[in-house]
Structure formats: structure tokens, C-alpha cells
Amino acid sequence: MAHVAQIKIPATYLRGGTSKGVFFRVQDLPESARVPGEARDRLLMRVIGSPDPYGKQIDGMGGATSSTSKTVLVDRSSRPDHDVDYLFGQVSIDSAFVDWSGNCGNLSAAVGPFAIAGGLVDPARVPRDGVCIVRIWQANIGKTIVAHVPIVDGQVQETGDFELDGVTFPAAEVQLEFMDPAAEEEGAGGAMFPTGNLVDDLEVPGVGTLKATMINAGIPTIFVNAEAIGYTGTELQEAINGDPAALAMFETIRAHGAVRMGLIKDISEAARRQHTPKVAFVAKPADYLASSGKQVSAVDIDLLVRALSMGKLHHAMMGTAAVAIGTAAAIPGTLVNLAAGGGMRNAVRFGHPSGTLRVGAEARQENGEWVVSKAIMSRSARVLMEGAVRVPGDAF
């Protein structure tokens, strides 16, 4: 019986923020996978180890969580004033599809370092020592991200003393600016608030009518009050991920919110769009013990936020959802802003399951409409492994 040999594809395994994924230069992919389509999706699923009915991704690079079932494609940009194009693929763990509907804010922190090390940024723009500004075109949502990457002796600095809750070890700080973060989602008309309201009454069968702030910023996100769905905002993963009824409730909220936001036409489409929108719940500050055992004090945070990603409560906070949090917090009257105490603010520090995170946003009103010029936060990134991944030659 003839067997198809494995092929090797140059790749790098990186941590970015509280996520990690397999990064490729588009030029290194097999020719059929350099363009969108079935071949690309099948290749990336095989690399990650999906679909896996066991939910473990043992036969691939994935880590069996939404934070570790990720792929990134980077290429030189032909767009003016941009260095690279960045495309993110969220690989479903147990189903055969790759969700291209949104960005990963955490892995965004690793794109600049990867691009510099991979020769995708003009060497003349990389200082001997200092900070290299990498302008990234985020192709999933059509937005610009500006990464401030530290450079030492002509190389990307990876080690440092910047600490990020949700990541065990300190590393070098990478500051990210998400420019004009209101997402231009199909059906949402590019509006930051697709319904036209800062707060809506969202009818969810089997749950009730919930106050909800539905926003397109960083990533489409549905915010509800923790109290309205029986939570305090101090929950850790096990309190929700081990409760099938709770997970079903959140998915129902997500599906009906997606319809209201114009992201899908019918709730039946939600199952094929797992990456977006996100669902998060907010509450006023309270003391709690983070998953690491760290005590978080109410006086050190502005509000509490918990968010779900790919059907499970996230262990920390998705970077794109943090952009949504910072943006919504800057706009008086949203549920996020009210949980933080209301009023005008250009930054918030919120508590999440792993600890705290600070995110800033610059908001203003133009002709009665809210506009956010950029959201700012710091993450870190580190190369974990580099070389090549192997996949069977007939896998795509």
C-alpha cells in the first residue's frame, strides 16, 4: 500500500499576549494554500490537529483551547504606509472549519516581532537599538494596528520585566495601537453601535429580555450585566465551563445578539461563526481571588469583566475584547461605562479571571455620533519554537 510522505512547511510557534499560535509567511505556504479557499483551510486544520472528536488536538499543534487553536498568515503589504498584511484564522477544535470573521488581539502583539525576524519589514526601518514601529494591516477586519516593538542590537527584544496577568513569565512590552477600531462588519454598515443605541433590550428566548450594549470595536461584542444572568462578575473558568446549561445560555445570547447586530440573518448561522461576536458580562468592582491565587482588590480596578471565546469562558481576556471594553468604557451610558462608574474616561483597569488589565481609548462625538480614533494596550510576545511544521502531503 502506497503512503503519502509528509511535507515540511517553514513556520514559527509564538506566544502573543495570552494566546499562542502557528505563524506562517504566505510565501512559505504550498502554492494552493497561498490564497483563500478549501486547500488553505484544510492545511491549517491539519497543522493544528482539527477536527478532533476527542477535543484534545493530540495530532497537531493546537492546545485544545480557543487560546491555542490559532493560525496567523503574514505577508508584505502592498498598501500605502503599511509594512505587512496580517490574516488570522481561528481553527475550530472539534468541527471542520476555520473562522476568518475576526482578529485576535493577543496574537496581534506577535505579528510585528514575527515580521521583523522574518524579513518582511524593510531592514532600513529597524533601528540598531530602540523601538521599531510596524504598521500592520489587519485583513480580517480591514483595520490598521501599529505595533511598537523593542529592538536591542538589531534584534527583536523578547525578554524583559513586563508582566501580563494570564502569562506566567515576564517578557518585553509590546505596545499596540488599534486605529479606528470600530469594526467594519458585513451587515453592520461599519457602525460602532449597529443598532444605533448604546443600550438595547435584547430578547433571548428561555433567558428573558436583557439590557445589552452591542458594539463593533476591536471585535463585535455583546455586553450584558452579570447580575441579570445570575453572576457576580468574579467567576473563574470552572464556574461556567463545567456548567452545560450556562454555556448553552451564553450561546443563545450570542446567537440572538448576532442577529440584532446584523452579523447573521438567522440564529442557525451562529454555529458556523463561532469566533464572532463575543459575549461578555460586566459588574462593578469587587474583591476576588484570581486563578493564579493572586488577590485582586476592588479598589485597584474600575470594573469586572468576564468574556466567552469559542463557547467557553476565557482564562484571561481576549485582546480584541479588551479593545471593545476600553472603547465602550470611554463612551458614557454603555453598560461597560456604567459598571465602571459612568462619566468620561480615557482608560480603565478591569478585573478578569487571571488578574487585571489596563486599556485606553480616545473617544469623541462628531455630528452626534461617537468616534474612537484608537485604543491602546500593552501585551508581550515570545518565540516558542521555529523551524517547520509537518503535515501529510495529501492533507490539503
N, C-alpha and C positions, 0 to 999 in steps of 0.2 A: 504494500500500500504506500503510495507516494505521500510525502508530508511536505507542507509548505514551510520554508525556513522563516525564521524571524528576521525582521529588518531593524536597523538602528536609526534613530532619529535624534539629532542633537537637541538637547533640552536642559533646562535648569529647574531645580526644585527650590522654590523660595518661600519664606515666610514674609507676609506683608501684614502689618497690624496684627490682628488676632485670627488671621486666616493663613492658609498656605495652599500653593497650587503649582501646577506644572506649566512652565513658561516656554514658549517657542518663538523663534524668529520665523516669520512667514516664509522667508526664503529657504529655510531648512526643512520645511514640510514636503512630503511627497507631492508631486505636481497636482494630482487630483484633489488634494486637501488644501491647496492654497486659495481656493475660492469657496464661498459658502455653498453648502449642499450636503447631500447624504454621505458622501465619502468623508468629508471633514468631520461630520458628527459621529460617524461610526468609528473613525480613528480615535477621536478624543474619548469616546466612551470606552474603547478598548484599553487606552492608556490608563484611564482612571480605574477600570475594573467594573464597569457597569454595562448592562443592568445586572444586578446581583440579587436574586431572590432571597439570599441569606442576609442581605443588608450589611455585609462586612467589607466588601471590596478587597478581599484577600488577594485576588489575582490581578491587582493593579495598584496604581499609586495613590488612590483615594484613601481617606481615613474614616470613611463610614459616617461622616457628619457633613452638614451643609457647609461648614467652615473649611473642610478639607477635600471637598469633591469639586475642585475648581480647575479651570484651564485658562490660559492667557495667550493671546497671539499679539505680537508686536512687530511693526514694520516701519520703515522710514516713511515719513509723511510727505505727501505732495501738496499739502495745504499750506498756504502762506502763514508764516510766523508760528509754525508748529514743527517740532522735531520728529515726533513719532505718532503713529496711529495705534491705538490700544483697543483690542476687542476681547471681551470677557465671556466665557462660556461656563454656565453653572450646570454641571452634569448631575442628572438625577441618579440617585443611588440604586433604586430598585426598578426603575422604568427606563425604557429605551428612548430617551431624548435628552437633548442639550437645550437649555433655556438661554436664549440670547436677548431676553427682553429688558435687561437692566445691567447696571455696572456693579462692581464690587469695590466699595470704597477702601476696604482694608488692603486688598491687593494693589490698589492704585499706588500705594506707597512704595511698592517694589518695582513698578514699571520704569521709573526714572533710573534707579540703580542698574536694572537689567539692561536697559537701552544703552547706558553709558558703557558698561562692561562688554556688551555685545557689539560695540562699534556702530551703533545706529544713530549716535549723536556725533555731530561734527567735532572731531578732536580739538579743533581750534577754539571751541566753546567750553572746553573742560579746563578749568584752572589747575595750576600745579597744587595749590592749596586754597581752600575757601569753600564756596558754595556754587554748585553748577545748577543753573535754572533750566529745567527741562519742561518744555511746553508740549503737553500731551493732548491729542485729540481722542476723546472717549467715543469710540464709534458706535457703541450700543445706543447711547442716548444723544449723540451729537452735541457734546459739550467739551469745553476746554478745562483741563486740570493743569495747574502749574505746580511742579514739584521742586522743592529746594533740597538738593542732595549734597551732603557734606563730602568734600574731597580732601584727601591727605596724600601728599606725594604723588599726585596724578591718578590716584585710585579711589574708588568709592569707599568711604569710611563706613564700616558696618558695626564695629564695636563702639560702646560708649556708655554713658551713665543715665540715658533717658529711660525712665520706667513707664511701662504701659500696663495698666491693670488688665489681666487676662493673658499676659505673656510672662512667663516665669523669670526670664533673664533680661537685664538691661541691654540696651543697644544704642546706636546712634540715632538721633532725632531726624526725621524727615518731615518737614512742614509741607502741607498740601493746601492749595487754594482751589476750591471748586468754583469756577467762574460762572456767573449767571445760572445758578443751579436748578432753577425751575425746569423740570424735565419736559421735553417735547414729546409727549407720548401720543401715539396714534389714537385718535378718538377724543383726546383731551384738549385738542386745539392749542397745545403749548401753554395752557393756563396753569398758574401755580395752584389755584383753587378751582378745579374743573367744574364744580357745581356752582361756583360764583359766591359761595358762602364760607365764612371762617369756621362755622359750626353748623352741622346738619343733623336732622333727625333721621337716623338710618334704621329702617325697619328690617329686622332679621328674624325670619320665621323660627320659632322654637326658642328664641332668646329674648326678643322684645324690641322695643324702639330705643335705640342708644344714641346719645349725643356723640357726634363724631366729627373730628377735623380730618378732612381728606385733602392731602397736599401732594403736589408733584414737585419735589425738590430733593436732589440727590438721587432719590428713588421714590416712586409712588408709595405713599404710606397712609394707612388708616389709623388714626389715634382715637382711642376711647378711654374713658375714665376707669381706673382699676375698680373702684367701689361699685360701679354699675354692673360689673360682671362677677362680683364676689371675691375680688382680690384686694390686697393692700399695696401692691407695688414693691414689696420686699421679697417676693418669691424667688427661689432658685430653681434650677432646671428640673430637679426631681419632683417638685411640687406640681408641675404641669406636664412634663414629658412622660410621666408614668400614669397619666390620667387620660385614657382614651376619650372619655366624654368631653373633657376640656379641650383636647386637640380638635375634636370634631366641631365644637362650638367656635373655636377660632377660625377654622377653615370655612365655616358657614358665614361668619362675619366678613372674612376676606373675600369670599366669592360675591356676596351681595354688595360689598363696598366697591369691588372692581367694576361691577355693572354700573353703579352710580357714578363712578369716576370716568366712565366711557372707555375703559380699557378692554372690556369684553362686552359682547352683546347679550350673552346668556350665561347663567351660572355654571352650566355644563362645561363651558370653555375653561373654567378655572383650573381644572386638573391638568391641563396642558400648559398652564402658565403659572408654575409654582414659585418662580423667583420673584415675581411682582404681581400685585402690590404686597408690601409688608403690612403686618398688623402689630401695633404696639399699644400698651396701656400705661397710663401715667397716674401719678399720685403726688401729693405734697410730701416734703421731706420727712423721713423717719429714720430712726436708728435701725441698723440691721447688720448681720454677720455675713460678709461676702463668702463666696465659695472657697476662697483661699484660706479662710479663717480670719481675715482682716476685718476689724471693726470699722464700719462706716457710720459716721455721726451725722445726724440730721443738720447740725449747724455748719457742716462742711459742704453741703450740696444745696442746689436750688430746687431740685425735684427728683422724683424717682421715675425710671422708665424701664420697662421690660418689653422685648420685641421678639417676634417669631420669625424664623427663616426656614424655608423649605419644610414647613409643617411642624417645626419643633422650636421650643424656647431657646434662644441663642445663649451661649455661655457667657457672652460679654455684650458687645453691641456692634452690629454691622456698621462699617464706616459710612455707607450711603445713608443708612437710617439716622446716624449721628448728624449728617448734613440736614436731613429733614427735621430733626429735633432742634438743631440750632436755628434753622430758618423759621420754623413755627414759633419758637420761643421769642424770636425778635419781633413778632407781629402781635400787637395787643388784641386779646379776645379769643385767640385759639385755645384749645384745651391744654396744649403744652404750655403756652404763656400763662394761663390762669393757674395751672398747677405750680408754676414757678413763682407765683405771687402777683402776676399781672404787670402792666406798665411797660415802658420802653426799656429794652435791654439789648446789648450787642454781644453778649456771651452768657452761657450758662454752664454750670458744672452739674452733671446729673449722675445719679447712682444707678448702676446696672449690676447684674449678678456677680461679676468678678471684681467690682470696685467702682471707681469713678472715672469720668472723662469730661474734659472741658472742650467746648466747641463754640466758635464765634460766628456771627453773621452780620452783614451790613444790609439793613433794610430801610426802605424809604417809600413814600407814596408818590406816584406820578399819575395825575389825572384820575385820582380816586382809586387807583389800583396799586396794590403792594408790589414792589420790585425788590429783589435781593441781588445785589451786584456780585457778592461772593460769600462763601462760607469757608472758614479756616479751622483746621485742626492739625495736630501733630500725631504721627504714627512712627513706626520704625520698620526696618526690613533687613533681612539677612539671607544670604545664600545658604541653603542646607546641603545641596548636592548639585553637581553639574557634570555633564558628560553626554549620555544618550539614554533614551528610553528604548525598550524593545517591544515590538508587537508582531504577531504573526503576519506574514506578508499578504494573507487573504482576509485580513480583519476589516478592510475598508474598500 
